[in-house]
Amino acid sequence: MLPTEPKSQDRLSVAEEHTSTVWPNGIVPYYITPNAFTPNEIRIIERSMQVFHAKTCVRFVPRTPDTPYYVQITNRPAGCYASVGRVQDNNQNVMNLQAPGCLAGGTPMHEMMHILGFLHEVSRPDRDDYIYVNRSALEPRYQTDSFYRNNFAKYERDIETYNIDYNYGSIMHYTRYAGARDRKYPVLVNLCSGQLYRSESAEVGRRVKNYDSRYQQQPAHELGFGYYYQGDIMLPTEPKGQDRLSVAEEYTSTVWPNGIVPYYFAPNSFSPNEIFTIERAMQVFHAKTCVRFVPRRLETPYYVQITNRPTGCYSFIGRSLNNSQNLMNLQTPACLTGGTPMHEMMHVLGFFHEVSRPDRDDYIYVNRSALIPKFQTDTFYESNLAKYDQFVETYNIGYNYGSVMHYSRYAGASDRRYPVLVNRNPYDKPDFGNNTLSPSDIEGIKFRYCRNASGIYRLNWLQQIPTTVLGSRPV
């Protein structure tokens, strides 16, 4: 509950800095409105207070007649709410706990934290490093800028977090479905799940937001190094039993049967022109291979959801039996430039990067000293630039500097004067990669999908994920 007369600074904080909002000596006098609660309900409230007593210096104490400031605890039919911190106008030091709902779970302690001056965890200025707010999942009436500013905006300055890390498990954190229209679609999506290369990154989103294809020569899908596997690949949250990845997986579950890939655009994510750009990239596959991207039907169990989250350009590899992991994110406008849409579609079909080939060292020298300093680690190299040495099939297709799946010369580079990838054989173009499918890309798709009616031919590049990928922290 906001005060009727805002403070002169008109500021709120995760924990207010103004001494006027602090309860002196951590003592919070309280007064329970007569006849508002049953004896058992009062026990529930006071038991919540005891948690603070046991674990902190804070003490909730019954007010005395001469106490000028105290919290009035009410049971009005108006929901669960509280004022934030100690207010000079004592009429506004209120905590309302409508019984029985507001006495359930952690709600009493949550409201007591407000009384102590704390706001919600999602209000922190670093929130976007940890949480993506999916506004399209809100109830329609909540999908306004005004509602967002009043309920989901973060505070950018003049606040104190005490250098305490963001905590998904804080009692002050909203649930995933706060304000959601449907429990199938969370409003709050965690961006850092603690699983390496298995969660979205707001930092990559910021890089991509600032990307300008007119001046930056590397493709947008290379901006995810350090956050996504090989720069633009999201690893499954539940690794396969074999715990293996491949440039084109051997497992039939990762092949789209008959080369048909149903897709679905997340509602209100793209403009008509942006959808046209994506579907034009699909048409290249249609014109040159047997693969068909088709709009999904309601009964379709597996389909690729195409999203526009502010978390960069990435996709999962191949078809997953967990359909929530059949996803391709194309943050506009950057991820719709150049060959990035086709590059991500190749991942959806099960292909990794050209530099992962076992014969890579015959064609490419990786100049690790040209990488950004924080990328000059063995862990980063093994996770992003290592090759697969065995159990792979290249279909006898030659290495191709001009594949749409090839990194640029400056992937992960600290300075564009010094390329990371150097061709060992003559190559007459200024950079590697492509804005469209190359002949070798087309040939690889045909081997994988178009050799027989089932759409399954034989295994392609296959290798275990290095243990450094599974067991270390992001670089």
ChimeraX attribute file (.defattr): number of C-alpha atoms within 10 A of each C-alpha:
attribute: neighborCount
match mode: 1-to-1
recipient: residues
	/A:1	14
	/A:2	11
	/A:3	14
	/A:4	8
	/A:5	9
	/A:6	10
	/A:7	12
	/A:8	6
	/A:9	8
	/A:10	7
	/A:11	14
	/A:12	22
	/A:13	23
	/A:14	23
	/A:15	22
	/A:16	21
	/A:17	16
	/A:18	15
	/A:19	10
	/A:20	13
	/A:21	17
	/A:22	20
	/A:23	20
	/A:24	11
	/A:25	9
	/A:26	13
	/A:27	15
	/A:28	21
	/A:29	18
	/A:30	20
	/A:31	15
	/A:32	17
	/A:33	11
	/A:34	10
	/A:35	9
	/A:36	16
	/A:37	19
	/A:38	11
	/A:39	9
	/A:40	9
	/A:41	15
	/A:42	14
	/A:43	12
	/A:44	15
	/A:45	20
	/A:46	14
	/A:47	14
	/A:48	19
	/A:49	18
	/A:50	16
	/A:51	13
	/A:52	16
	/A:53	13
	/A:54	10
	/A:55	8
	/A:56	10
	/A:57	10
	/A:58	19
	/A:59	18
	/A:60	19
	/A:61	15
	/A:62	14
	/A:63	17
	/A:64	11
	/A:65	6
	/A:66	6
	/A:67	10
	/A:68	11
	/A:69	19
	/A:70	24
	/A:71	28
	/A:72	19
	/A:73	21
	/A:74	22
	/A:75	20
	/A:76	13
	/A:77	10
	/A:78	10
	/A:79	12
	/A:80	21
	/A:81	22
	/A:82	22
	/A:83	23
	/A:84	29
	/A:85	25
	/A:86	24
	/A:87	22
	/A:88	13
	/A:89	12
	/A:90	13
	/A:91	12
	/A:92	21
	/A:93	22
	/A:94	23
	/A:95	25
	/A:96	22
	/A:97	27
	/A:98	19
	/A:99	18
	/A:100	10
	/A:101	11
	/A:102	18
	/A:103	18
	/A:104	11
	/A:105	9
	/A:106	12
	/A:107	19
	/A:108	22
	/A:109	20
	/A:110	21
	/A:111	25
	/A:112	24
	/A:113	21
	/A:114	22
	/A:115	25
	/A:116	21
	/A:117	23
	/A:118	20
	/A:119	22
	/A:120	20
	/A:121	21
	/A:122	26
	/A:123	20
	/A:124	21
	/A:125	20
	/A:126	16
	/A:127	20
	/A:128	20
	/A:129	18
	/A:130	21
	/A:131	21
	/A:132	20
	/A:133	21
	/A:134	16
	/A:135	19
	/A:136	18
	/A:137	22
	/A:138	22
	/A:139	14
	/A:140	12
	/A:141	9
	/A:142	17
	/A:143	15
	/A:144	11
	/A:145	12
	/A:146	11
	/A:147	12
	/A:148	15
	/A:149	10
	/A:150	9
	/A:151	14
	/A:152	18
	/A:153	17
	/A:154	20
	/A:155	17
	/A:156	12
	/A:157	11
	/A:158	12
	/A:159	17
	/A:160	14
	/A:161	16
	/A:162	8
	/A:163	6
	/A:164	7
	/A:165	8
	/A:166	18
	/A:167	13
	/A:168	18
	/A:169	10
	/A:170	11
	/A:171	16
	/A:172	22
	/A:173	17
	/A:174	17
	/A:175	15
	/A:176	17
	/A:177	17
	/A:178	16
	/A:179	21
	/A:180	21
	/A:181	17
	/A:182	12
	/A:183	12
	/A:184	9
	/A:185	15
	/A:186	21
	/A:187	25
	/A:188	23
	/A:189	18
	/A:190	20
	/A:191	19
	/A:192	18
	/A:193	15
	/A:194	11
	/A:195	16
	/A:196	22
	/A:197	27
	/A:198	20
	/A:199	21
	/A:200	27
	/A:201	26
	/A:202	23
	/A:203	19
	/A:204	24
	/A:205	21
	/A:206	16
	/A:207	16
	/A:208	24
	/A:209	18
	/A:210	9
	/A:211	19
	/A:212	14
	/A:213	15
	/A:214	6
	/A:215	7
	/A:216	9
	/A:217	14
	/A:218	21
	/A:219	25
	/A:220	29
	/A:221	30
	/A:222	22
	/A:223	24
	/A:224	25
	/A:225	22
	/A:226	22
	/A:227	23
	/A:228	27
	/A:229	22
	/A:230	24
	/A:231	25
	/A:232	28
	/A:233	24
	/A:234	24
	/A:235	19
	/A:236	19
	/A:237	14
	/A:238	10
	/A:239	12
	/A:240	9
	/A:241	6
	/A:242	9
	/A:243	13
	/A:244	14
	/A:245	22
	/A:246	25
	/A:247	26
	/A:248	29
	/A:249	26
	/A:250	22
	/A:251	14
	/A:252	16
	/A:253	12
	/A:254	18
	/A:255	26
	/A:256	24
	/A:257	16
	/A:258	16
	/A:259	22
	/A:260	17
	/A:261	21
	/A:262	18
	/A:263	20
	/A:264	15
	/A:265	16
	/A:266	14
	/A:267	11
	/A:268	10
	/A:269	17
	/A:270	19
	/A:271	10
	/A:272	9
	/A:273	9
	/A:274	14
	/A:275	15
	/A:276	12
	/A:277	15
	/A:278	20
	/A:279	14
	/A:280	14
	/A:281	20
	/A:282	18
	/A:283	16
	/A:284	16
	/A:285	20
	/A:286	13
	/A:287	10
	/A:288	14
	/A:289	18
	/A:290	17
	/A:291	24
	/A:292	18
	/A:293	18
	/A:294	14
	/A:295	14
	/A:296	17
	/A:297	12
	/A:298	6
	/A:299	6
	/A:300	10
	/A:301	11
	/A:302	20
	/A:303	24
	/A:304	27
	/A:305	19
	/A:306	22
	/A:307	20
	/A:308	20
	/A:309	21
	/A:310	24
	/A:311	23
	/A:312	31
	/A:313	34
	/A:314	31
	/A:315	26
	/A:316	25
	/A:317	30
	/A:318	28
	/A:319	26
	/A:320	20
	/A:321	12
	/A:322	12
	/A:323	13
	/A:324	12
	/A:325	22
	/A:326	21
	/A:327	23
	/A:328	26
	/A:329	24
	/A:330	28
	/A:331	24
	/A:332	20
	/A:333	16
	/A:334	21
	/A:335	25
	/A:336	20
	/A:337	18
	/A:338	18
	/A:339	20
	/A:340	26
	/A:341	25
	/A:342	24
	/A:343	29
	/A:344	27
	/A:345	24
	/A:346	24
	/A:347	24
	/A:348	27
	/A:349	25
	/A:350	24
	/A:351	25
	/A:352	26
	/A:353	21
	/A:354	22
	/A:355	24
	/A:356	23
	/A:357	21
	/A:358	20
	/A:359	16
	/A:360	19
	/A:361	14
	/A:362	11
	/A:363	16
	/A:364	18
	/A:365	13
	/A:366	19
	/A:367	14
	/A:368	19
	/A:369	15
	/A:370	21
	/A:371	22
	/A:372	14
	/A:373	12
	/A:374	10
	/A:375	20
	/A:376	16
	/A:377	13
	/A:378	13
	/A:379	20
	/A:380	21
	/A:381	17
	/A:382	16
	/A:383	23
	/A:384	22
	/A:385	21
	/A:386	19
	/A:387	19
	/A:388	22
	/A:389	14
	/A:390	12
	/A:391	13
	/A:392	19
	/A:393	18
	/A:394	18
	/A:395	14
	/A:396	7
	/A:397	13
	/A:398	9
	/A:399	19
	/A:400	20
	/A:401	24
	/A:402	23
	/A:403	22
	/A:404	27
	/A:405	29
	/A:406	21
	/A:407	27
	/A:408	24
	/A:409	23
	/A:410	23
	/A:411	23
	/A:412	27
	/A:413	21
	/A:414	17
	/A:415	12
	/A:416	14
	/A:417	9
	/A:418	15
	/A:419	21
	/A:420	24
	/A:421	25
	/A:422	17
	/A:423	16
	/A:424	12
	/A:425	10
	/A:426	7
	/A:427	12
	/A:428	7
	/A:429	9
	/A:430	7
	/A:431	20
	/A:432	22
	/A:433	23
	/A:434	21
	/A:435	17
	/A:436	20
	/A:437	22
	/A:438	17
	/A:439	14
	/A:440	16
	/A:441	20
	/A:442	17
	/A:443	16
	/A:444	20
	/A:445	22
	/A:446	19
	/A:447	19
	/A:448	25
	/A:449	24
	/A:450	19
	/A:451	14
	/A:452	12
	/A:453	11
	/A:454	14
	/A:455	21
	/A:456	21
	/A:457	17
	/A:458	16
	/A:459	20
	/A:460	22
	/A:461	23
	/A:462	23
	/A:463	20
	/A:464	13
	/A:465	17
	/A:466	16
	/A:467	11
	/A:468	15
	/A:469	18
	/A:470	14
	/A:471	11
	/A:472	12
	/A:473	13
	/A:474	17
	/A:475	13
